[in-house]
Amino acid sequence: MDRCPVHRFKSATGGSVFTADEKKRRHRAVEKILVDHDLQAILLIGDTSMSHDYCGDFRYYTNAVIVFARQIALIFRSSEPVLLSTNRQSNTFVDDCRATDNILDDATSLLRERGAASGRIGVSLEMLSVPWYGYLRDLLPEAEWVEIHDPIMNIRSHHSAEEIDFFRKGAELGDRAYEAALKTIKPGVSEYEIVAEIEHAARVRGADRHFSLIASGRYASGDANALPFFHAPTPRLVEHGDTIILEITPQYRGYWTQIVRTVNVGRSDPHLATLHAICCDSIRKGLEQLKPGKTVRDVVLSMQSYVTDRGYLFILPSGHIAGIDLNEARITPQNETILEPGTVMIIHPSVCTPDGKDRVYWGQTYLVTDIGYECLHRSGDALLTC
């Protein structure tokens, strides 16, 4: 049976949240990668997954939101880029959009047409599945596939003023979602209900997506029935005396922020309050290192030493660098990335009792500025009881 033809369609660029200058800035930066790495083309693969840093390369360049299935963007040295989609994509930077039911065949045809079939082609090997690689290799046997994620990630890590504005707005959604949780938490409500109110508060104010984790149970003060680890919401009903841990993570215009909070239900617990104070103080110690020229490692070690010097356990990783992907790099002692203005970090250390049975989670999103840092959230650090 003959395959369906490619259908061209117009991008709804009028709905883009970015300016034309931002589009040009990204395109020129990627064009420079083509030249610097002697590439004939770059093939970017987009998917619906929310994962580590490599998923965001496609979204960054195209500004396209994938609803379902994978998509491909082809960027050439001497001709306009093309977006190949299994559906009619909208609101993308790419003007030449083509709907197709044979995305790999059409990608290889384009590479041949534009003289890139026997050259060096940049691709993220994390995003290129084994079946796709085998198919492309068979159809383009003379092509050399070159890992290109790191250079693109280097561009992505330098956020523009437009991007930073979206981080700030996303953090505001997180604060509103936390307020909604505080109004909802009480004995008898389920984890499902709490998360539903969190996500509703963010979505109704413009969140693209929302990632939510929760844990509910009794802070056990050394008992074997310790508070469970974060998980997806369940039907479990909250009880008087419980502790609730919340990871509230809205995505706004493609950019992730996160606020992590622990809440008492019906009564406070002095042991939990002690852990909470140490956790918050450790963040303040880490923030002393959160400035240009310092490293991620500097921030982590400052927090870690504060906690361990007091006889408690410091659980790693203690957060992540965020952007188009929620986890663009882990905050660990092994991460020696030098901090620059525009770096966005979600710092959420976990402090545990010496026996490791009980813990507190706390944290939020920070922006590295020219002279230090800015906390993007307005929620206070008080350990609240609902």
C-alpha positions in Angstrom: 0.0 0.0 0.0 1.3 3.5 -0.9 2.0 5.7 2.1 0.1 8.9 2.6 1.8 12.0 1.2 3.3 14.8 3.4 0.9 17.6 4.1 2.4 21.1 4.7 0.6 23.3 7.2 1.2 26.7 8.7 2.5 27.2 12.2 0.3 29.3 14.4 3.2 31.6 15.2 0.9 34.4 16.3 0.3 32.4 19.4 3.9 32.1 20.3 4.8 33.3 23.8 8.3 34.4 22.7 9.3 37.4 20.7 10.8 37.2 17.2 14.1 38.3 18.7 14.2 35.2 21.0 13.5 33.0 18.0 16.4 34.5 16.1 18.7 34.2 19.1 18.1 30.5 19.4 18.4 29.9 15.6 21.7 31.8 15.3 23.1 29.9 18.3 22.2 26.5 16.7 23.5 27.7 13.3 26.8 28.3 15.0 26.9 24.7 16.2 26.5 23.5 12.7 29.5 25.5 11.6 31.7 24.9 14.6 31.2 21.1 14.5 31.3 20.9 10.7 27.7 19.5 10.5 25.6 19.3 7.4 22.4 19.0 9.5 21.1 18.5 13.0 18.3 16.1 13.6 16.4 16.9 16.9 13.9 14.3 18.2 11.1 15.4 20.4 8.9 13.3 22.7 6.2 13.7 25.3 8.5 12.5 28.1 9.5 14.6 31.1 13.0 13.5 31.9 16.6 14.6 32.2 18.2 17.3 30.2 18.2 15.7 26.8 14.5 15.8 26.2 14.4 19.6 26.0 16.7 20.1 23.0 13.7 19.8 20.6 11.4 22.0 22.6 14.1 24.7 23.0 14.8 25.1 19.3 11.2 24.6 17.9 9.1 25.9 20.8 6.7 23.1 19.8 4.6 21.3 22.5 4.2 17.6 21.6 0.8 16.2 22.4 1.6 12.6 21.4 4.2 10.6 19.4 7.7 11.7 18.5 8.5 14.5 16.2 11.6 15.5 14.3 13.1 18.9 13.5 15.8 19.1 10.8 18.2 22.1 10.8 20.4 22.7 7.8 23.5 24.8 7.2 22.2 26.5 4.0 18.4 26.1 4.0 15.4 26.7 6.3 14.6 24.1 9.0 11.7 21.7 8.7 9.5 20.2 11.4 8.0 16.8 10.8 5.0 15.8 12.8 2.4 13.0 13.0 -0.2 15.7 13.7 -0.7 19.3 12.8 1.7 21.1 15.2 1.0 24.7 16.2 2.8 27.5 17.9 6.3 26.6 16.8 9.2 28.7 15.7 9.6 26.6 12.6 7.8 28.0 9.6 8.0 24.9 7.4 5.8 22.3 9.2 4.8 19.0 7.6 2.4 16.4 8.8 3.4 12.8 7.9 2.7 9.2 8.8 6.2 8.2 7.7 8.4 10.5 9.7 11.7 8.6 9.3 11.3 8.1 5.5 10.5 11.8 5.1 13.4 12.8 7.3 15.8 10.8 5.2 14.3 12.1 2.0 14.9 15.7 3.2 18.4 14.9 4.2 19.1 13.6 0.7 17.4 16.5 -1.1 19.5 19.0 0.9 22.8 17.3 0.4 23.3 16.0 3.9 22.9 12.2 3.3 26.7 11.6 3.3 27.8 14.3 5.8 28.1 14.7 9.5 24.6 14.8 11.2 24.2 16.0 14.7 21.8 14.1 17.0 21.2 13.4 20.6 22.0 9.7 21.1 19.9 9.6 24.2 16.8 10.5 22.1 17.7 8.3 19.2 16.2 4.9 19.8 18.0 1.7 18.6 15.2 0.9 16.1 15.3 4.4 14.7 19.1 4.4 14.5 19.2 1.1 12.7 16.6 2.4 10.2 18.4 5.7 9.6 21.8 3.9 9.2 20.3 1.5 6.6 18.8 4.4 4.6 21.7 6.7 5.0 24.8 4.4 5.1 27.3 7.2 4.4 26.1 9.5 7.1 28.2 10.0 10.2 26.0 10.5 13.3 27.6 12.9 15.8 26.5 13.5 19.4 25.3 17.1 19.6 23.4 17.4 22.9 26.2 19.0 25.0 26.6 22.0 22.7 22.9 22.6 22.6 22.7 22.2 26.4 25.3 24.9 26.7 23.1 27.3 24.8 20.0 26.3 26.9 21.8 26.9 30.2 22.2 30.6 29.4 18.7 31.9 30.0 17.4 35.0 28.3 15.4 37.7 30.1 12.2 36.3 28.5 12.9 32.8 29.9 13.6 34.2 33.3 10.3 36.0 33.3 8.6 32.6 32.7 10.5 31.1 35.6 9.2 33.9 37.9 5.6 33.4 36.8 5.9 29.6 37.2 7.1 30.1 40.8 4.1 32.2 41.5 1.9 29.3 40.3 3.7 27.0 42.7 3.0 29.4 45.6 -0.7 29.5 44.6 -0.8 25.7 44.4 0.8 25.5 47.9 -1.9 27.8 49.2 -4.6 25.6 47.7 -3.0 22.6 49.4 -3.1 24.3 52.8 -6.8 25.0 52.4 -7.5 21.4 51.4 -5.4 19.4 53.9 -7.5 18.0 56.7 -8.4 14.7 58.2 -10.6 12.7 55.8 -9.4 14.0 52.5 -7.5 11.8 50.2 -4.1 12.3 48.6 -5.9 12.4 45.3 -8.0 15.4 46.5 -5.0 17.3 47.7 -3.1 16.9 44.5 -6.2 17.7 42.4 -6.5 21.1 44.2 -2.8 21.7 43.7 -2.9 21.1 40.0 -6.2 22.9 39.5 -4.7 26.0 41.2 -1.7 26.0 38.8 -3.6 24.9 35.7 -6.3 27.5 35.9 -3.6 30.2 36.1 -1.8 29.0 33.0 0.4 26.0 33.8 1.3 23.9 30.8 1.7 20.8 32.8 2.1 19.8 36.4 4.2 17.2 38.1 3.1 16.2 41.6 4.5 14.0 44.3 3.1 13.5 47.8 3.6 11.4 50.9 1.3 11.1 53.9 1.5 9.3 57.1 2.7 9.5 60.7 6.0 11.1 61.5 7.2 8.2 63.6 9.9 9.7 65.8 12.0 6.5 65.5 9.1 4.1 65.1 9.3 1.5 62.4 6.3 3.0 60.6 8.2 6.0 59.4 6.8 8.5 57.0 6.9 7.0 53.5 9.0 8.4 50.6 7.4 10.6 47.9 5.1 8.8 45.5 2.2 9.5 43.1 -1.0 10.3 44.9 -3.1 7.4 46.2 -6.6 7.0 47.7 -5.2 7.1 51.2 -7.2 9.3 53.5 -5.3 11.8 55.7 -5.6 11.3 59.5 -5.2 13.6 62.4 -1.6 13.6 63.5 -0.3 12.9 60.0 2.5 14.6 58.2 2.2 15.5 54.5 5.1 16.0 52.2 4.4 17.9 49.0 6.5 18.3 45.8 4.6 21.0 43.8 6.0 21.4 40.3 4.2 23.5 37.6 5.6 24.0 34.1 4.9 27.5 32.7 5.5 28.2 29.0 7.9 25.3 29.0 9.9 26.1 32.1 9.8 24.1 35.4 9.8 25.5 38.9 9.3 23.6 42.2 8.4 24.2 45.8 8.8 21.4 48.4 7.0 21.6 51.7 6.1 19.5 54.7 2.8 20.1 56.6 1.4 18.9 59.9 -2.2 17.7 60.2 -4.0 18.6 63.4 -0.9 18.8 65.7 2.7 19.7 65.6 5.6 17.4 66.4 8.7 18.8 68.2 11.0 16.2 66.6 9.9 17.2 63.2 10.2 20.8 64.1 13.9 20.2 65.0 14.6 18.5 61.7 12.8 21.3 59.8 14.9 24.0 61.5 18.1 22.2 60.6 17.0 21.7 57.0 16.1 25.4 56.6 19.3 26.5 58.2 21.3 24.2 55.9 19.6 25.9 52.9 20.6 29.3 54.2 24.2 28.0 54.5 24.1 26.8 50.9 22.7 30.1 49.7 25.8 31.8 51.0 27.6 30.0 48.1 24.9 30.6 45.5 26.6 33.4 43.5 28.4 33.7 40.2 31.8 32.0 40.2 30.9 29.4 42.8 30.1 25.9 41.8 27.1 23.6 42.4 29.5 21.5 44.5 30.2 24.5 46.8 26.5 24.9 47.5 26.0 21.2 48.3 29.0 20.8 50.5 28.0 23.9 52.5 24.6 22.4 53.2 25.9 18.9 53.8 28.6 19.9 56.3 26.0 22.0 58.3 23.7 19.0 58.6 26.3 16.3 59.3 28.1 18.4 61.9 24.9 18.3 63.9 24.7 14.5 63.8 21.9 14.2 61.2 21.9 12.5 57.8 22.0 14.6 54.6 20.4 12.8 51.6 21.8 13.3 48.1 21.0 14.6 45.6 19.7 17.8 47.2 17.9 19.3 44.2 18.4 19.9 40.5 19.1 22.6 37.9 15.9 23.3 36.1 14.8 24.7 32.7 12.8 23.2 29.9 13.6 19.8 31.5 12.8 19.5 35.2 16.1 17.8 36.0 18.9 19.3 33.8 21.6 18.4 36.3 21.6 16.9 39.8 22.8 19.0 42.7 25.5 16.8 44.1 29.1 17.1 45.3 30.2 15.7 42.0 28.7 18.6 40.0 31.4 21.2 39.5 29.3 23.4 37.1 30.3 27.0 37.6 27.3 29.1 38.5 26.5 32.0 36.2 23.8 34.7 36.2 20.6 33.1 34.9 21.2 29.6 36.3 18.0 28.3 37.9 18.4 25.8 40.8 15.7 23.9 42.7 17.3 23.3 46.1 15.4 20.9 48.3 17.6 19.0 50.8 16.3 16.1 52.8 17.5 15.8 56.4 17.0 12.5 58.2 17.3 11.4 61.8 20.5 9.5 62.6 18.8 6.2 62.2 17.5 7.2 58.8 13.9 6.4 59.6 12.4 9.9 59.5 13.0 12.9 57.4 11.9 16.3 56.4 11.9 17.7 52.8 12.0 21.4 52.2 13.0 23.8 49.4 12.2 25.9 46.4 13.5 27.5 43.2 16.3 30.0 43.1 17.8 32.2 40.3 21.5 33.1 40.3 21.8 36.9 39.7 24.8 39.1 38.9 25.5 39.6 42.6 24.0 36.6 44.3 20.6 35.0 44.1 16.9 35.6 44.0 14.4 33.3 45.6 11.6 33.0 43.1 8.9 32.0 45.6 7.1 34.1 48.2 5.9 31.2 50.4 7.4 31.4 53.9 9.6 28.9 55.7 7.3 28.3 58.6 6.4 24.6 59.3 2.6 24.9 59.2 -0.2 22.9 60.9 -3.5 22.5 59.1 
